Amino acid sequence: MESKRQYRELSDETKQKISNSSKGKSKSFAHREHLSQSLKNYWRTIPNKPTQTTMDDLIGKKNT
């Protein structure tokens, strides 16, 4: 399965849509724990968006 998400950052509009779709739904404690662990594992696989890319970053040189 290929993921659509490339970076962790979401637009405010997307965050609001997610929030609205989740409101009012009750979940058991066990289900909440499972969701929490699953999301933690998922987010470990998604990198942060780079703030600035330099040529050294692209070719793998380290700044010393």
Number of C-alpha atoms within 10 A of each C-alpha: 3 4 6 6 10 11 13 12 12 9 7 9 9 10 11 11 10 11 10 10 9 10 8 7 6 9 10 8 9 9 10 12 12 12 13 12 10 11 11 11 11 10 12 10 11 14 12 12 10 7 5 6 8 9 8 10 11 8 8 9 10 7 6 3
